[in-house]
């Protein structure tokens, strides 16, 4: 961790622990840890039914500028450089 990050973190911690803020902050208790959330996510991924997905045809649409537009842009760039 860099010095500036440590300074910001310690400044933020000091501000949160100040007397003015302690009166306004509420106690928070977590119901489940991050490990439980990770396990639930992995369970959902493992049990996901791929058969329910609908097949979709993908058509790529790439619109390229015509030669006139390219020439105009080149001229504009050259004029800006002058």
HELIX and SHEET records of a PDB file:
HELIX    1   1 UNK A    3  UNK A   16  1                                  14    
HELIX    2   2 UNK A   19  UNK A   22  1                                   4    
HELIX    3   3 UNK A   34  UNK A   46  1                                  13    
HELIX    4   4 UNK A   50  UNK A   52  5                                   3    
HELIX    5   5 UNK A   67  UNK A   81  1                                  15    
END                                                                             
